[in-house]
Amino acid sequence: MKFEIEFHGPFRVAAGHAAPGVDVSVDLTSLLPESSLKGVMRSAANQLGVAASLVAEVFGTAAAGSAWAW
């Protein structure tokens, strides 16, 4: 499955570490990391009331990874 994300305004996902001269950096080779997208989708699934067992199966847990490739 492939899909396209279209932003309707500016966005920024920080790289999670500082860089020389800045507190927050952006990885220009990966503007929207898979891990960030996965976290937003997991949060939305929880807010929509998707069963916890299904959320765990799709997104994984601390004890077991996801069967899906992100």
Secondary structure, 3 states (H helix, E strand, C coil): CCCCCCCCCCCCCCCCCCECCECCCCCCCCCCCHHHHHHHHHHHHHHCCCCHHHHHHHHCCCCCCCCCCC
